Amino acid sequence: MTRLLATAGACALAGLTLHAPARAQSVQGSPPAVVAPATPADGIPEGERIAIRGQATFVLQGTPGFASPYAGANSLTPRQARETVDVTLFAGVRPWAGSELWVSPEIDQGFGLSNTLGVAGFPSAEAYKVGRRRPYLRLQRLYLRQTIALGGAAAGSRASDRLVLTAGKIGVGDVFDTNSYAHDPRGDFLNWSAVDAGTFDYAADAWGYTTGIAAEAYRGAWTLRLGAFNLSKVPNGETLETAFRQYQLDAEIEHRQMLAGRPGAVRVTLFRNRGRFGRFDDALAAAARTGAGVDMALVRRRRARAGISINAEQALTDTLGVFGRAGIADGQVEPYDFTDIDRTAQLGLALNGAGWGRLSDTAGAVIVVNGISRVHQRYLDAGGLGVLVGDGRLPHPSPEYIGEAYYKLVATRGVEISLDCQHIANPGYNRDRGPADIFAVRLHGAF
C-alpha cells in the first residue's frame, strides 16, 4: 500500500494532479460544459429535432518488466505495449414530443494488454474483451427514450419531476452507477474498477452493451431507477440472450444534495442476475471426484447472483471534488459479464486546472481495493480461470491494490491529450506476481 500511494503521488508531481469535471453539473440536471459526452445522455437540445455528435479515442498503454515467476492462461505479461482505437457516431432524432431515437455505430480496433486479461481491475476500460488487428464496425447503441413531464420546477429545459423510459440496445452504465468524476474512460479514469463499481456484474456482451428497458422516476432531489436487461448467452460472451432467457434486474435509488451550495449525489445500486452460473465449491468438488482440472462449464445450472454497491460524489469547492464507491457481490457464484471482483472500494478526488491557469484541464487520482471470496481464491489456486484472471495457481492470494492518476490537457476545443499512470499490486490477486506499473497516453477528439 505504501508503494501504491508513493506511485500515485509521483504521478501527481509529474503533472498528473487532479479535476472536478464540468460535467459534474449534470448532478443537478444542468447541461455539461464539455464539447461532447461519451454517450448521448444529455439528449437533443430543446427546440431541435436532430442531433449529430461524434468522438474518436486512441489509447496507447504499456507496462515494463515486473515479477512473474509463473504464468497461466489469463496472466498479465510483462514488457508489452498495446493500442486501442474507437470512432463513434451519435445520431439522434426527435420523432414526437418528449421522445428521442438514438443510433450509435462504432468502429473499433486494437487490443488491451495481454488481450484484456491478467487483472480483475483491468487498466483500460477502452479495451474490450475482444481484440482485433483490423478495424471493424458494430452497432453499439440503438434505443428509444421517452420523457414524460410530471411537473415541478424546471431544471434546464426539463421538468424536475419526470418519468424517463429507455428501451433498446444500450450500456447499463448509461443509466446506472454513473458518477460525474469517474465514469468515462474517454475523458477521466481508465481502470475498469474506477469507472464502475467492480462488483457491479452488469449485463453486457463482450463490448459492454446489452438490450433491455430502463425506467427512471425523478421527483425533487430523488430518482428511482429500474431496469431489465439480457445477459450474454455464455459468460463473457459475444452474443446476447433474447427474450430475457438469462437476464439481469437492476434497481437504483439516487439522492442529489447541495452542501454549502455545491452539488453532490449518493446512489445505491442493486443487481440480480438469473441464468446458468456455476458455484466455485461445485467446480472444486467435481474436480476432486474426477481427478481432472476444474471446469466451471461442467457445473453450471440455473441460479441467481446478486450484489449491492454505493456510489457517492461531492463538489467541495468550485474546483475540487471527491468521489467513492464500495460494493459486495455473491462470492460463491462465478461473475458472469463484467469481471472477477466480489468486493471493492474506491476513493478519489478531482481538481479543475483553474488554480494554475488551465481552466479547461482535468486531472484525477483514485485508489481502489478489489477482493474475492476464499472459495474463489481456492478455485483460482486449483487452476480455474475467471472472466479476466487465472495464473494457473494462487498459493499466496491477496487483494488487488490499484492507484491511478491522470492529467487531461485540452489542446483546443474538442481535442484532449491525457497522460495516465497506474500502479497495480498483486495483479490477479496474486502476491507472487507484480507489482505492475502501467503507463498510457490517450488522445480524444469530439464534436
C-alpha positions in Angstrom: 0.0 0.0 0.0 2.9 2.4 0.8 4.4 1.9 -2.7 1.0 2.3 -4.3 0.5 5.7 -2.5 4.0 6.7 -3.4 3.5 5.9 -7.1 0.2 7.8 -7.3 1.9 10.7 -5.6 4.8 10.6 -8.1 2.4 10.6 -11.0 0.7 13.7 -9.5 4.0 15.5 -9.1 4.9 14.6 -12.7 1.9 16.6 -13.8 -0.9 14.2 -13.0 -2.7 16.5 -10.5 -6.5 16.5 -10.0 -10.1 17.9 -11.6 -13.7 18.4 -10.9 -15.0 17.9 -14.5 -17.5 20.4 -15.8 -20.0 17.6 -16.3 -20.3 17.4 -12.6 -23.1 19.9 -13.1 -25.2 17.2 -14.5 -25.9 16.0 -10.9 -28.3 18.9 -10.8 -29.7 18.5 -14.3 -27.7 21.2 -16.0 -26.1 20.6 -19.4 -22.4 19.7 -19.3 -19.8 22.2 -20.4 -17.7 19.6 -22.3 -17.9 19.6 -26.0 -19.4 16.1 -26.4 -20.3 13.4 -23.9 -19.2 9.7 -24.1 -22.8 8.9 -24.6 -25.8 10.9 -25.9 -27.2 11.0 -22.3 -27.7 14.8 -22.4 -30.2 14.5 -25.2 -31.3 16.6 -28.1 -31.3 20.3 -27.3 -34.8 21.7 -26.7 -36.4 23.1 -29.9 -34.3 20.9 -32.2 -35.3 17.7 -34.0 -31.9 16.3 -34.9 -28.5 16.0 -33.1 -25.3 14.7 -34.6 -22.3 14.1 -32.4 -19.1 12.1 -32.7 -15.9 11.1 -31.0 -12.6 9.3 -31.6 -10.3 8.0 -28.9 -6.8 6.5 -29.2 -5.1 4.8 -26.2 -1.5 3.6 -26.1 -0.8 1.6 -22.9 2.2 -0.3 -21.8 4.0 -1.9 -18.9 7.7 -2.5 -18.3 9.0 -5.6 -16.5 7.7 -6.9 -13.2 8.0 -10.1 -11.2 6.4 -13.0 -13.0 7.8 -16.3 -11.6 5.0 -18.3 -13.3 2.0 -17.5 -15.5 -1.3 -19.1 -16.6 -3.7 -18.7 -19.5 -5.1 -15.4 -18.1 -2.0 -13.8 -16.7 -0.7 -10.3 -17.4 2.5 -10.4 -19.3 5.5 -8.1 -18.5 7.2 -5.8 -21.1 4.4 -5.1 -23.6 2.5 -2.2 -25.2 -0.9 -2.3 -26.9 -3.2 0.3 -28.5 -6.9 0.7 -29.0 -8.9 3.0 -31.2 -12.6 3.7 -31.4 -14.6 6.1 -33.5 -18.2 6.6 -32.6 -21.2 8.5 -34.2 -24.1 9.6 -32.1 -27.1 10.4 -34.2 -30.4 11.4 -32.6 -33.9 12.4 -33.9 -37.0 13.5 -32.1 -39.9 11.7 -33.7 -42.5 13.3 -31.4 -42.7 15.5 -28.3 -40.6 14.1 -25.4 -39.1 11.3 -27.5 -35.5 10.7 -28.8 -34.4 7.9 -31.1 -30.6 7.4 -31.0 -28.3 5.2 -33.2 -24.6 4.8 -32.4 -22.4 2.9 -34.8 -18.8 2.5 -33.8 -15.5 1.4 -35.5 -13.1 -0.4 -33.1 -9.6 -1.8 -33.5 -6.8 -2.9 -31.2 -6.1 -5.0 -28.1 -5.9 -4.5 -24.3 -2.7 -5.6 -22.5 -2.5 -9.4 -22.7 -5.6 -9.4 -24.8 -7.6 -7.8 -21.9 -6.5 -10.4 -19.3 -4.5 -10.6 -16.1 -6.0 -8.0 -13.7 -9.5 -8.0 -12.3 -9.4 -4.2 -12.1 -8.2 -4.1 -15.7 -6.2 -1.0 -16.6 -8.1 0.2 -19.7 -11.9 0.4 -20.0 -11.3 1.4 -23.6 -10.1 -2.2 -24.2 -12.9 -4.6 -24.9 -12.8 -8.3 -24.2 -12.4 -9.0 -27.9 -9.3 -7.6 -29.7 -8.9 -7.4 -33.5 -6.0 -6.1 -35.6 -8.2 -4.7 -38.3 -10.9 -2.0 -37.8 -14.4 -3.4 -37.7 -17.9 -1.8 -37.5 -20.5 -2.6 -34.8 -23.9 -1.0 -33.9 -23.3 -0.4 -30.2 -26.5 1.5 -29.3 -29.9 1.8 -30.8 -32.6 2.9 -28.5 -35.7 5.0 -28.0 -36.1 7.3 -25.0 -39.4 8.9 -23.9 -39.6 11.6 -21.3 -42.9 12.3 -19.6 -43.1 15.6 -17.6 -44.7 15.3 -14.2 -44.4 18.9 -13.1 -42.1 20.6 -10.6 -39.6 23.4 -11.0 -37.7 23.4 -14.3 -34.2 22.0 -14.4 -32.7 23.4 -17.5 -35.1 22.6 -20.3 -36.7 19.7 -18.4 -39.3 19.5 -15.6 -37.6 18.4 -12.4 -40.3 15.8 -11.8 -40.4 13.4 -14.8 -40.5 9.8 -15.9 -37.9 8.6 -18.4 -38.3 5.3 -20.3 -35.4 3.9 -22.4 -35.7 0.7 -24.5 -33.3 -0.9 -27.0 -29.6 -1.5 -27.1 -27.6 0.5 -24.6 -24.9 0.2 -22.0 -26.2 -0.5 -18.5 -23.7 2.2 -17.3 -25.5 4.8 -19.5 -28.3 4.7 -16.8 -26.9 3.0 -13.6 -23.8 3.7 -11.4 -23.0 7.0 -13.1 -20.5 9.4 -11.4 -19.5 12.8 -12.6 -15.9 12.3 -11.7 -15.2 8.6 -12.6 -17.3 7.0 -15.3 -15.9 7.9 -18.7 -12.6 6.2 -19.8 -12.5 8.6 -22.8 -12.2 11.5 -20.5 -11.3 10.6 -16.9 -10.1 7.4 -15.4 -9.1 4.3 -17.4 -9.3 1.5 -14.9 -12.4 -0.8 -15.1 -12.9 -0.7 -11.3 -12.5 3.1 -11.1 -15.1 3.9 -13.8 -17.7 1.4 -12.4 -18.1 -0.4 -9.2 -16.0 -3.6 -9.7 -18.7 -5.8 -8.1 -21.5 -4.5 -10.4 -21.7 -7.5 -12.7 -23.7 -5.6 -15.2 -25.4 -7.3 -18.2 -23.3 -6.9 -21.4 -21.8 -8.6 -24.4 -18.0 -8.6 -24.8 -18.1 -5.0 -25.9 -20.1 -3.8 -22.9 -23.6 -3.4 -24.4 -26.9 -5.1 -23.9 -30.6 -5.0 -24.8 -33.4 -4.2 -22.4 -35.5 -1.5 -20.8 -35.0 1.0 -18.1 -37.3 3.4 -16.2 -36.3 6.5 -14.2 -38.6 8.4 -12.0 -37.3 11.9 -10.9 -39.1 13.7 -8.1 -37.4 16.6 -6.4 -34.0 15.5 -5.1 -34.7 11.8 -5.6 -34.5 9.4 -8.5 -35.6 5.8 -8.6 -34.2 3.7 -11.5 -35.3 0.2 -12.5 -34.0 -1.9 -15.4 -34.3 -5.4 -17.0 -31.5 -6.5 -19.4 -30.4 -9.5 -21.3 -27.2 -11.3 -20.2 -24.8 -12.8 -22.8 -25.6 -16.4 -23.8 -22.4 -17.7 -22.2 -20.3 -15.9 -19.5 -18.3 -13.1 -21.0 -19.7 -13.9 -24.4 -20.1 -12.0 -27.7 -23.7 -12.9 -28.3 -26.6 -11.6 -26.2 -29.6 -13.6 -25.0 -33.0 -12.8 -26.4 -36.5 -12.7 -24.7 -34.7 -12.5 -21.2 -33.9 -16.2 -21.1 -30.9 -15.1 -19.0 -31.4 -11.7 -17.5 -30.4 -9.0 -15.1 -32.7 -6.9 -12.9 -31.3 -3.6 -11.6 -32.6 -1.1 -9.1 -31.0 2.2 -8.0 -32.0 5.0 -5.7 -30.3 8.3 -6.0 -30.4 11.4 -3.8 -28.9 14.7 -5.0 -27.9 17.3 -2.4 -26.4 20.7 -2.1 -23.7 21.1 0.6 -22.5 24.6 1.1 -24.1 25.5 -2.2 -22.2 22.8 -4.1 -23.7 19.7 -5.8 -23.3 16.1 -4.8 -25.2 12.8 -5.0 -25.4 9.4 -3.4 -26.6 6.3 -5.3 -27.3 2.8 -4.1 -27.4 0.2 -6.8 -28.6 -3.4 -6.6 -28.4 -6.1 -9.3 -29.7 -9.7 -9.5 -28.6 -11.9 -12.4 -30.5 -15.0 -13.3 -29.1 -17.6 -15.6 -26.8 -20.6 -15.9 -24.0 -19.9 -13.5 -21.5 -22.2 -11.7 -20.6 -22.3 -8.0 -16.9 -22.4 -7.1 -17.4 -25.2 -4.5 -19.2 -27.3 -7.0 -16.4 -26.9 -9.6 -13.8 -27.8 -6.9 -15.8 -30.9 -5.8 -16.3 -32.1 -9.4 -12.5 -31.8 -10.0 -11.8 -33.8 -6.8 -14.2 -36.6 -7.9 -12.9 -36.9 -11.4 -9.2 -36.0 -10.9 -9.4 -33.7 -13.8 -8.9 -29.9 -13.8 -11.5 -27.5 -12.5 -14.0 -26.7 -15.2 -16.8 -24.3 -14.4 -18.8 -25.2 -17.5 -19.5 -28.7 -16.1 -21.3 -27.4 -13.0 -23.4 -24.5 -14.4 -27.1 -24.7 -13.8 -29.9 -22.1 -13.4 -29.3 -20.0 -10.4 -29.1 -16.3 -9.3 -26.2 -14.0 -8.3 -26.8 -10.6 -6.6 -24.8 -7.7 -5.4 -25.1 -4.1 -4.0 -22.9 -1.0 -4.3 -22.9 2.6 -3.1 -21.6 5.4 -5.1 -21.1 9.0 -3.9 -19.7 12.3 -5.2 -19.5 15.8 -3.8 -18.0 19.1 -5.0 -16.1 20.6 -2.1 -15.0 23.8 -3.8 -15.5 25.4 -7.2 -12.6 23.3 -8.4 -12.2 20.3 -6.1 -14.5 17.3 -5.9 -14.3 13.9 -4.2 -16.0 10.6 -5.0 -16.1 7.0 -3.8 -17.7 3.6 -4.4 -18.0 0.4 -2.4 -19.7 -2.8 -3.3 -20.1 -6.5 -2.5 -21.4 -9.4 -4.6 -22.1 -13.1 -4.0 -18.6 -14.6 -3.8 -19.9 -18.2 -4.0 -21.1 -17.9 -7.6 -19.0 -17.0 -10.7 -19.1 -13.5 -12.0 -20.8 -13.5 -15.4 -20.4 -10.5 -17.7 -18.1 -8.0 -16.1 -15.0 -9.0 -14.1 -13.7 -11.2 -11.2 -14.4 -8.9 -8.2 -16.5 -10.0 -5.1 -15.9 -6.9 -3.0 -14.5 -3.5 -3.9 -13.8 0.0 -2.5 -12.5 3.1 -4.2 -11.8 6.7 -3.1 -10.7 9.5 -5.3 -10.6 13.2 -5.9 -10.6 15.5 -8.9 -9.4 19.1 -9.4 -10.0 21.7 -12.1 -7.0 23.4 -13.6 -8.2 26.9 -12.8 -5.7 27.2 -10.0 -2.7 27.0 -12.4 -4.3 29.0 -15.2 -5.7 25.9 -17.2 -9.4 26.2 -16.6 -10.3 23.5 -19.2 -7.7 20.9 -18.0 -8.7 18.0 -15.9 -6.8 15.7 -13.6 -7.7 13.0 -11.1 -6.4 10.4 -8.7 -8.0 7.3 -7.2 -7.1 4.3 -5.0 -9.0 1.1 -5.5 -9.0 -2.1 -3.5 -10.6 -5.3 -5.0 -11.0 -8.7 -3.3 -12.6 -12.1 -3.8 -14.0 -14.8 -1.5 -12.0 -17.6 0.0 -13.6 -20.2 -2.2 -13.0 -18.0 -5.2 -9.3 -18.0 -4.2 -9.2 -21.8 -3.9 -10.8 -22.1 -7.3 -8.0 -20.0 -8.9 -5.4 -21.8 -6.9 -6.7 -25.1 -8.3 -6.1 -23.8 -11.9 -9.5 -22.3 -12.5 -10.0 -19.5 -15.0 -12.1 -16.4 -14.3 -13.5 -13.7 -16.7 -10.2 -11.9 -16.7 -7.8 -13.6 -14.2 -6.2 -17.0 -13.7 -2.5 -17.6 -13.2 -2.8 -21.4 -13.1 -2.3 -21.3 -9.3 -2.7 -18.9 -6.4 -0.7 -20.1 -3.4 -0.4 -16.6 -1.9 -3.7 -14.7 -2.5 -4.1 -11.1 -1.7 -6.4 -8.2 -2.6 -5.6 -6.1 -5.7 -4.4 -2.6 -4.7 -4.7 -0.1 -7.6 -3.6 3.5 -7.7 -4.3 5.6 -10.8 -3.6 9.3 -11.6 -4.2 11.2 -14.9 -3.8 14.6 -16.3 -6.0 15.7 -19.2 -4.9 18.7 -21.3 -7.4 20.4 -23.6 -5.3 21.3 -26.6 -8.1 23.1 -28.3 -11.9 22.9 -28.3 -12.8 19.2 -28.8 -9.2 17.9 -28.7 -7.8 16.4 -25.5 -4.5 14.8 -24.6 -4.2 12.7 -21.4 -1.3 11.1 -19.6 -2.2 8.2 -17.2 -0.3 6.0 -14.8 -1.4 3.1 -12.7 0.3 1.0 -10.0 -1.2 -2.4 -9.6 -0.1 -4.5 -6.6 -1.0 -8.2 -6.7 -2.4 -8.4 -10.2 -5.0 -11.2 -10.4 -5.0 -11.3 -6.6 -1.5 -13.0 -6.7 1.1 -11.7 -4.3 3.8 -13.7 -6.2 3.3 -11.5 -9.3 3.9 -7.8 -9.9 3.6 -5.1 -8.8 2.9 -3.8 -12.3 3.2 -0.2 -13.4 1.0 0.8 -16.3 1.6 3.9 -18.4 -0.8 5.3 -21.0 -1.3 8.2 -23.5 -4.8 9.0 -24.6 -5.9 11.2 -27.5 -9.6 12.1 -27.7 -11.5 14.3 -30.1 -15.2 15.1 -30.1 -17.7 17.3 -31.9 
